[in-house]
Amino acid sequence: MEEKSATANNDSDTSTSTCSSQLETQSKKLQSSYLDSTCNDLEVSQNHFDSAKPSSFFIRFHGAISMFYSKNKELVVVLCLSALWFLSNITILRSKEVRYQQYRPLFPAGEHLVLADHPDGSLGFLHPLNRSRQDHLLMLYAPWDAESVQAKPTFSSLALLNPQLTFAAVACWNVSSECWQRFHTVRFPAFVLLLPGLSEVAYSGPLDLAHLQRFLTEAPLGYRTVRSDAELLKFTQLYDNVVIGCYNLSAGPAIPGLHQFYAASVHAFDMFAPVPFLLPEFDTSDKFQCGHNGQIILLRSEDVA
């Protein structure tokens, strides 16, 4: 009985091993056939791709571009250069804006309460001032300029000494700013006195407090009145050139030509080479030949001597 049982076990083990070997063989055959079919598919696809022809649309598009370039080479070059110039300008403007935003105002609001600072170069604040008919002095500066920084205490002192005027500092170095487009400032700092109805009067004297204060005192006045021939003669001796306006000052405020004479006297104000504009309040002698007819007389010192 034991021998029969052992023989049965051996037969069972043999059949099991035979079955597993058959399954392994079939699995290898299936894998091999799958790989063969996959390789065949890839080879067929490669052959189709290699033998493929470009589409008719691509051929027409490429031909049109080639024809346009062959007939318009100069135009294509100009268009390419224009595109490069445009892109470079955009880059430069963006870099300027970045640098422009980095500068702080020369007169911070917390330090100077008597004047306003506009580091962005805008001039919108002038519109309400013009409507109020108030004179105002502008300091056009560049925050990186050494002379602008040195003039900072002088401008602050001017604002404290002249409360009847409006003082404002404006950064005017950026060519894209509203300030530069109006004044075209090339040297800093620049001082401009704005008088209602008379545009602006630029200051061209030394950058010290005494000369600037004299400018604010005399420039808005423009002309001077004289009361005698002796006083008129004194001006002709002190200055090389003298302008005399012959107007009847007792005729009232609306004297024809007087406003133009006043505007000319304001714009002609020069600290280095002053030319006095005089209005006689009397009937001059025959030596000066000035009546009340609105005549303008230019006298030189050698003409009166």
C-alpha positions in Angstrom: 0.0 0.0 0.0 2.8 2.3 0.9 4.5 1.7 -2.5 1.3 2.5 -4.4 0.9 5.8 -2.4 4.4 6.9 -3.2 4.0 6.1 -6.9 0.8 8.2 -7.0 2.6 11.2 -5.4 5.4 10.9 -7.9 2.9 10.9 -10.8 1.2 14.0 -9.4 4.4 15.9 -9.0 5.4 15.0 -12.6 2.1 16.2 -14.0 2.3 19.5 -12.1 5.8 20.3 -13.3 4.8 19.4 -16.8 1.8 21.8 -16.7 3.8 24.7 -15.3 6.5 24.2 -18.0 3.8 24.3 -20.6 2.3 27.5 -19.2 5.7 29.2 -19.1 6.3 28.2 -22.7 3.0 29.6 -23.9 3.6 32.8 -21.9 7.0 33.3 -23.7 5.4 32.6 -27.0 2.7 35.2 -26.3 5.2 37.8 -25.2 7.3 37.1 -28.3 4.4 37.5 -30.6 3.3 40.7 -28.9 6.8 42.3 -29.2 7.0 41.2 -32.9 3.6 42.8 -33.7 4.6 46.0 -31.9 7.9 46.2 -33.7 6.1 45.7 -37.0 3.6 48.5 -36.2 6.4 50.9 -35.4 8.3 50.0 -38.5 5.2 50.6 -40.6 4.6 53.9 -38.9 8.2 55.0 -39.5 7.9 54.1 -43.2 4.7 56.1 -43.4 6.4 59.1 -41.7 9.4 58.9 -43.9 7.4 58.7 -47.1 4.9 61.5 -46.0 4.8 64.6 -48.1 4.2 68.2 -46.8 0.7 69.5 -47.0 -0.3 71.7 -49.8 -1.1 74.6 -47.3 2.5 74.5 -45.9 3.9 74.5 -49.5 1.8 77.5 -50.5 2.6 79.4 -47.3 6.3 78.7 -47.6 6.3 79.7 -51.2 4.5 83.0 -50.5 7.0 84.0 -47.8 9.9 83.1 -50.1 8.4 85.2 -52.9 7.7 88.2 -50.7 11.2 88.1 -49.3 12.8 87.8 -52.7 10.9 90.8 -54.0 11.0 93.0 -50.9 14.3 92.4 -49.2 14.8 96.1 -48.3 11.3 96.3 -46.8 11.9 93.2 -44.7 15.2 94.6 -43.4 13.5 98.0 -42.5 10.7 96.2 -40.7 13.1 94.1 -38.7 15.2 97.1 -37.7 12.0 99.1 -36.8 10.9 96.2 -34.6 14.3 96.1 -32.9 14.3 99.9 -32.4 10.8 99.8 -30.9 11.7 97.0 -28.5 14.8 98.7 -27.4 12.9 102.0 -26.7 10.4 100.1 -24.6 13.2 98.6 -22.6 14.9 102.0 -22.1 11.6 103.7 -21.0 10.9 101.0 -18.6 14.4 101.2 -17.1 13.9 105.0 -16.8 10.6 104.6 -15.0 12.2 102.2 -12.5 15.1 104.6 -11.8 12.6 107.5 -11.7 10.5 105.9 -9.0 13.6 105.3 -6.8 14.3 109.0 -6.2 12.8 110.6 -3.1 11.5 114.2 -3.0 14.1 116.8 -2.3 11.8 118.5 0.2 9.9 115.7 2.2 6.5 116.8 3.4 7.3 116.2 7.0 10.3 118.5 6.9 9.1 121.5 4.9 5.6 122.7 5.6 5.8 126.0 3.7 6.4 124.5 0.2 5.4 121.5 -1.8 7.5 119.0 -3.6 6.5 117.2 -6.8 9.1 114.5 -7.5 7.1 113.1 -10.4 7.5 116.3 -12.5 3.8 117.0 -12.8 2.4 120.6 -13.1 -1.2 120.0 -12.3 -1.0 122.0 -9.1 -0.5 125.2 -11.1 -4.1 125.3 -12.4 -5.8 126.3 -9.1 -2.9 128.7 -8.4 -3.4 130.4 -11.8 -7.1 130.8 -11.0 -6.3 132.4 -7.7 -4.1 135.0 -9.5 -1.2 134.3 -7.0 2.5 134.6 -7.9 4.5 131.5 -7.3 8.2 130.6 -7.5 9.3 127.2 -8.8 12.6 125.5 -8.1 13.3 123.0 -10.9 15.7 120.4 -9.6 17.3 117.1 -10.2 17.5 114.9 -7.1 21.0 113.6 -8.1 22.4 117.1 -8.8 24.8 118.5 -6.2 23.9 122.1 -6.8 20.2 121.3 -6.4 21.0 119.8 -3.0 23.1 122.8 -2.0 20.3 125.2 -3.0 17.8 123.4 -0.8 18.3 125.5 2.4 18.3 128.7 0.3 14.9 127.9 -1.2 13.5 127.0 2.2 14.6 130.4 3.6 13.0 132.2 0.7 9.7 130.5 1.4 9.9 131.6 5.0 10.8 135.2 4.1 8.0 135.5 1.5 4.7 134.1 2.8 2.8 136.1 0.2 4.1 133.9 -2.6 3.6 130.2 -3.2 6.7 128.1 -3.4 7.0 124.7 -5.1 9.9 122.4 -6.0 9.5 120.2 -9.1 11.8 117.4 -10.3 12.4 118.4 -13.9 15.1 116.1 -15.1 13.0 113.4 -16.7 12.4 114.2 -20.4 9.0 112.4 -20.3 7.7 114.5 -17.4 5.3 117.4 -17.8 7.8 119.8 -16.2 10.6 119.1 -18.7 8.3 119.2 -21.7 7.3 122.8 -20.7 10.6 124.3 -19.5 13.2 122.1 -21.2 15.6 122.6 -18.3 19.2 121.7 -19.0 20.9 123.1 -15.9 19.9 122.6 -12.3 18.6 124.1 -10.2 16.5 126.6 -12.2 14.2 129.2 -10.6 11.1 130.4 -12.5 8.8 133.1 -11.2 5.2 132.6 -12.5 3.1 135.7 -12.7 -0.6 135.5 -13.6 -1.2 136.6 -17.1 2.5 137.1 -17.9 3.8 133.6 -18.3 7.1 132.9 -16.5 10.2 134.9 -15.6 13.4 132.8 -15.4 16.0 133.8 -12.9 19.6 134.0 -14.2 21.5 135.4 -11.3 23.7 133.9 -8.5 22.2 131.1 -6.3 22.5 133.0 -3.0 19.7 134.2 -0.7 20.4 137.9 -1.2 20.2 137.9 -5.0 17.2 135.7 -5.0 15.4 137.9 -2.5 16.1 140.9 -4.7 14.8 139.0 -7.7 11.5 138.4 -5.9 11.3 142.0 -4.8 12.0 143.7 -8.1 10.9 141.3 -10.8 7.1 141.4 -10.0 7.3 145.2 -10.0 8.8 145.4 -13.4 8.9 149.1 -14.1 9.7 152.0 -11.7 8.1 155.4 -11.5 10.2 158.6 -11.4 9.0 162.0 -10.2 11.6 164.5 -11.6 14.0 165.1 -14.4 16.9 164.8 -11.9 15.8 161.3 -10.9 15.4 160.3 -14.5 18.8 161.6 -15.3 20.3 159.7 -12.4 19.0 156.4 -13.9 20.6 157.3 -17.3 23.9 157.8 -15.5 23.8 154.5 -13.5 22.7 152.2 -16.4 23.9 151.9 -19.9 20.4 151.6 -21.3 17.1 152.9 -20.0 13.6 152.4 -21.4 11.0 155.1 -20.8 7.3 154.6 -21.2 5.4 157.8 -22.0 1.9 157.1 -20.5 -0.6 159.3 -18.8 -0.9 157.5 -15.4 -3.7 159.7 -14.3 -6.0 158.4 -17.1 -7.1 155.3 -15.0 -6.1 151.7 -14.8 -7.0 150.7 -18.4 -4.3 152.7 -20.1 -3.7 151.5 -23.7 -0.3 149.8 -24.0 0.6 149.9 -20.3 0.0 146.2 -19.7 2.4 145.3 -22.6 5.0 147.7 -21.2 4.7 146.1 -17.8 5.0 142.6 -19.3 8.1 143.6 -21.3 9.7 145.1 -18.2 9.1 141.8 -16.3 10.5 139.6 -19.0 13.5 141.9 -19.5 14.5 141.7 -15.9 18.2 140.5 -15.7 20.3 140.4 -12.6 23.6 140.7 -14.6 22.6 143.3 -17.2 19.6 145.2 -15.8 17.7 147.6 -18.1 15.4 149.8 -16.0 11.9 150.4 -17.4 10.8 153.9 -16.2 7.4 155.6 -16.0 7.6 159.3 -15.5 4.8 160.7 -13.2 5.4 164.2 -14.4 5.6 166.2 -17.6 9.3 165.7 -18.7 11.4 168.5 -20.0 12.2 168.9 -23.7 15.5 167.1 -23.1 13.7 163.7 -22.8 10.8 164.6 -25.2 8.3 162.3 -23.5 4.7 163.1 -23.8 1.6 161.1 -22.8 1.0 159.4 -26.2 2.2 155.9 -25.3 5.5 156.4 -26.9 8.5 154.1 -25.9 11.9 155.7 -25.7 15.2 153.8 -25.5 17.9 156.0 -24.0 21.6 155.2 -23.9 24.0 156.8 -21.5 26.0 158.4 -24.3 22.8 160.0 -25.7 22.1 161.9 -22.5 25.7 162.9 -21.7 
